[in-house]
Amino acid sequence: MSSPLFSAVDSYKQPTMREESGYASAASSQESLTEVYFTKPHLKFINSQLQKLEPQDILRWCITSLPGLFQTTAFGLTGLVTVDMLSKLEGPLKHNIDLIFLDTLYHFDETYALVDRIRRRYGTPVHVYKPAGCDSVNDFTTRHGDKLWETNDELYDYVAKVEPAERAYSELQVKAVLTGRRRSQGGKRGDLDIVEVDEAGLIKINPLANWSFAQVKEYVDANDVPYNDLLNRGYKSVGDWHSTQPVAAGEDERSGRWKGKNKTECGIHNPKSRYAQFLQEQESKRQEEEVKRQNQELENKLQQISLNA
């Protein structure tokens, strides 16, 4: 990612006196948002404190503490609860955090209908990002072939989700994102912290990490929060239509995603995507070849000069 983001390391760039606490004055340039520095001990302490708070209090902390804050969402139940909670926070600070929606072009019709309902209900800006160069399914299949999710699922995740997310973070100057992940969703999410910093330096806040599906659904019902109609048909976690199925009684909440595959994340929350690594390796090889070519050209010129002398 090209935009400057957070870091959480044991040793990191030494901040100036003005930056030492992660603070810069209001006179700082808006074009270059304040960077926040988290050492690992600091991050551990923050999580130990936020762990004790209700989601609304965590959201208040985010609003007052983190510049460049957005919410990434596929409009699942947890994300919808976050949107509703933000809209009801009291105080002078901005509460309607802009949303980032990754439109893979393969969402259910019910999901697209829900996006419109959320826009009307809350008036929150929704930034929609699609696969590069694609506005329709036809565009996507022309560029990448038919059923890419079957022929190369990691490439599909990259072009449909990871690259659009990276583009959104860069263009919108995203420094931190609210997510809808919870520990009760199982899989790799079972040991989620409230606040994480990924390998790319992006800070991720999981304000409802402590909640169960039952708690989320109870909030939705009590507050009349709009939700995806598919949840009334046995679905609990909704993604693309080609990789989402209803969940049977007793199954994990996300067991309907990528059924039959050894997979629990799409790549956005899995920084070690093998395809992303492949791209990095290819770029490194390209650069090495370019250096070799330039060195060979220089050697040839020197030999020519020597012969002409």
C-alpha positions in Angstrom: 0.0 0.0 0.0 1.3 3.4 -0.8 -0.2 5.5 1.9 1.6 5.8 5.3 -0.1 3.6 7.8 0.3 2.5 11.4 3.1 0.3 12.7 3.3 -2.0 15.7 6.8 -3.2 16.2 9.3 -3.5 19.0 11.7 -1.1 17.4 10.4 1.5 15.0 11.1 4.9 13.5 12.1 7.3 16.3 9.4 10.0 16.6 10.2 13.6 17.0 9.4 15.4 20.3 6.1 16.6 18.8 5.3 13.0 17.7 6.5 11.2 20.8 3.0 10.5 22.1 1.5 9.9 18.7 0.1 13.5 18.6 0.7 16.3 16.2 -0.8 19.7 16.5 -3.9 20.9 14.7 -1.7 23.0 12.5 -0.4 19.8 10.8 -1.2 19.3 7.2 -4.6 17.7 6.5 -3.2 16.1 3.3 -0.7 14.1 5.5 -2.8 12.8 8.3 -1.2 12.3 11.8 0.5 9.0 12.2 -0.1 7.0 15.4 2.7 4.9 16.7 1.9 1.7 18.6 4.7 -0.3 20.2 3.7 -3.9 21.0 3.6 -3.3 24.8 1.4 -0.2 24.1 -0.9 -2.2 21.9 -1.2 -4.9 24.4 -2.1 -2.4 27.1 -4.7 -0.7 24.9 -6.3 -4.1 24.2 -6.4 -5.0 27.9 -8.3 -1.8 28.6 -10.7 -1.9 25.6 -11.5 -5.5 26.4 -13.4 -4.3 29.5 -15.6 -1.8 27.5 -18.9 -2.0 25.7 -18.8 -1.6 21.9 -20.2 1.9 22.1 -17.3 2.9 24.3 -14.8 1.3 22.0 -16.3 3.3 19.1 -16.0 6.5 21.1 -12.3 5.8 21.7 -11.8 5.2 18.0 -13.4 8.5 17.0 -11.3 10.5 19.5 -8.0 8.6 19.0 -7.6 7.5 15.4 -7.3 9.7 12.3 -8.3 8.5 8.9 -11.0 6.2 10.4 -13.4 4.3 8.0 -15.6 1.2 8.3 -15.1 -1.7 5.9 -18.3 -3.7 5.5 -20.1 -6.3 3.4 -23.2 -5.3 5.3 -23.2 -8.4 7.6 -25.1 -8.2 10.9 -22.1 -7.1 13.0 -21.2 -4.3 10.6 -24.8 -3.2 10.6 -24.9 -3.1 14.4 -21.7 -0.9 14.2 -23.4 1.5 11.8 -26.4 1.8 14.0 -24.4 2.3 17.2 -22.3 5.0 15.6 -25.5 6.8 14.5 -26.7 6.9 18.1 -23.6 8.1 19.9 -24.2 11.4 21.6 -21.7 14.3 21.6 -20.1 16.9 19.3 -17.8 14.6 17.4 -18.5 13.1 13.9 -20.3 9.7 14.4 -21.2 8.6 10.8 -18.0 7.0 9.8 -17.7 6.6 6.0 -18.2 3.1 4.8 -16.1 1.1 2.3 -18.0 -1.6 0.3 -16.0 -3.9 -1.9 -18.4 -4.8 -4.8 -17.0 -8.0 -6.2 -19.8 -7.9 -8.8 -20.9 -11.3 -7.5 -22.9 -10.2 -4.4 -26.5 -11.5 -4.0 -29.3 -9.2 -5.2 -30.5 -9.0 -1.6 -27.1 -7.5 -0.6 -27.3 -4.8 -3.2 -30.8 -4.0 -2.0 -29.6 -3.8 1.6 -26.9 -1.3 0.6 -29.6 1.1 -0.7 -31.7 0.6 2.4 -28.7 1.5 4.7 -28.0 4.6 2.6 -31.5 5.8 3.0 -31.8 4.9 6.7 -28.5 6.4 7.9 -27.3 8.8 5.2 -23.8 7.5 5.7 -21.5 7.9 2.7 -20.7 4.6 1.0 -17.5 4.3 -1.0 -17.9 1.5 -3.5 -14.8 -0.2 -5.0 -15.0 -2.8 -7.8 -12.3 -4.9 -9.4 -9.9 -2.8 -11.4 -11.3 -2.0 -14.9 -14.6 -3.8 -14.3 -18.1 -2.3 -14.0 -20.0 -5.5 -14.7 -19.8 -9.3 -14.6 -19.2 -9.3 -18.4 -16.2 -7.0 -17.9 -14.8 -9.3 -15.2 -15.2 -12.5 -17.3 -13.6 -10.8 -20.3 -10.6 -9.9 -18.3 -10.3 -12.9 -16.0 -12.2 -15.7 -17.6 -15.3 -17.6 -16.4 -15.6 -18.8 -12.8 -12.2 -17.5 -11.7 -13.1 -18.4 -8.1 -13.0 -22.1 -9.2 -10.0 -22.0 -11.5 -7.8 -19.8 -9.2 -9.5 -18.8 -6.0 -6.5 -16.9 -4.6 -6.3 -14.8 -7.8 -10.0 -14.2 -7.6 -9.7 -13.0 -4.0 -6.8 -10.7 -5.0 -8.5 -9.0 -8.0 -12.0 -8.9 -6.5 -11.2 -8.0 -2.9 -7.6 -7.4 -1.9 -6.6 -5.0 -4.7 -9.8 -3.0 -4.5 -9.3 -2.7 -0.7 -5.7 -1.5 -1.2 -6.8 1.0 -3.8 -9.5 2.3 -1.4 -7.1 2.6 1.5 -4.7 4.6 -0.7 -7.2 6.9 -2.4 -9.2 7.6 0.7 -6.1 8.0 3.0 -7.4 5.3 5.2 -5.4 4.9 8.4 -7.7 2.7 10.5 -10.8 0.5 9.8 -13.7 -0.8 11.8 -14.5 -4.4 11.0 -17.3 -6.8 11.7 -15.2 -9.7 12.9 -16.0 -11.5 16.2 -14.4 -14.3 18.1 -17.6 -16.3 18.1 -17.4 -16.6 14.3 -14.7 -19.3 14.8 -11.8 -20.2 12.7 -8.9 -17.8 12.8 -11.1 -15.3 14.4 -11.3 -17.2 17.7 -8.5 -15.2 19.3 -9.2 -11.8 17.9 -7.9 -8.7 19.8 -10.0 -5.6 19.8 -7.2 -3.6 18.1 -4.8 -5.2 15.6 -2.2 -3.8 13.3 -1.7 -6.0 10.1 1.5 -6.6 8.3 0.9 -3.8 5.9 0.6 -1.4 8.9 -3.2 -0.9 8.7 -4.9 -0.7 12.1 -8.1 -2.8 12.4 -10.6 -2.4 15.2 -13.1 -5.2 16.0 -15.5 -3.3 18.3 -17.9 -6.3 18.7 -15.2 -8.9 19.1 -16.6 -10.1 22.4 -20.2 -10.5 21.2 -22.0 -13.7 20.2 -24.2 -14.1 17.2 -27.2 -14.1 19.6 -26.2 -10.8 21.1 -25.8 -9.2 17.6 -29.2 -10.5 16.4 -30.8 -9.4 19.7 -29.5 -5.8 19.1 -30.7 -5.9 15.5 -34.2 -6.9 16.5 -34.4 -4.5 19.4 -33.3 -1.5 17.3 -35.0 -2.4 14.1 -31.7 -2.4 12.2 -32.2 -3.3 8.5 -30.5 -6.6 7.6 -30.1 -8.9 4.6 -33.2 -10.8 3.8 -31.1 -14.0 3.3 -30.8 -14.3 7.0 -34.4 -15.3 7.1 -33.6 -18.2 4.8 -30.9 -19.9 6.9 -27.9 -17.8 6.0 -25.8 -16.3 8.8 -22.7 -15.0 7.0 -23.2 -13.7 3.5 -20.6 -13.1 0.9 -20.6 -13.8 -2.9 -23.4 -15.9 -4.2 -21.1 -18.5 -5.6 -19.3 -19.2 -2.3 -22.1 -18.8 0.3 -24.6 -21.4 1.5 -27.2 -21.6 4.3 -25.9 -22.8 7.7 -27.4 -26.0 9.2 -28.4 -26.1 12.9 -25.4 -26.4 15.1 -22.9 -25.4 12.5 -20.5 -22.5 13.0 -21.7 -19.1 11.9 -19.3 -18.9 8.9 -19.5 -22.6 7.9 -21.6 -21.6 4.9 -18.7 -19.7 3.4 -16.4 -21.6 1.0 -18.1 -24.9 1.9 -15.8 -27.9 1.2 -12.6 -25.8 1.1 -9.9 -25.4 3.7 -10.5 -21.7 3.8 -12.0 -19.2 6.3 -10.9 -15.8 5.0 -11.0 -14.1 1.7 -7.6 -12.4 1.8 -8.5 -9.0 3.1 -7.9 -10.3 6.7 -5.2 -12.7 5.6 -2.1 -10.6 4.8 -0.1 -13.7 3.8 -2.0 -14.3 0.6 0.1 -16.7 -1.6 -1.0 -14.8 -4.6 0.1 -11.4 -3.1 3.4 -13.0 -2.3 3.7 -14.3 -5.9 3.2 -10.8 -7.2 5.9 -9.5 -4.9 8.3 -12.2 -6.0 7.6 -11.5 -9.7 8.2 -7.8 -9.1 11.5 -8.6 -7.3 12.6 -10.9 -10.2 11.7 -8.2 -12.7 13.8 -5.6 -10.9 16.7 -8.1 -10.6 16.5 -8.7 -14.4 16.4 -5.0 -15.1 19.5 -4.4 -13.0 21.3 -7.3 -14.8 20.3 -5.8 -18.2 21.6 -2.4 -17.3 24.9 -3.8 -16.0 25.3 -5.8 -19.2 24.7 -2.7 -21.3 27.3 -0.8 -19.2 29.8 -3.7 -19.6 29.2 -3.8 -23.4 29.8 0.0 -23.7 33.0 -0.2 -21.6 34.3 -3.0 -23.8 33.4 -1.0 -26.9 35.3 2.0 -25.5 38.3 -0.2 -24.7 38.3 -1.6 -28.3 38.1 1.9 -29.8 40.9 3.3 -27.7 
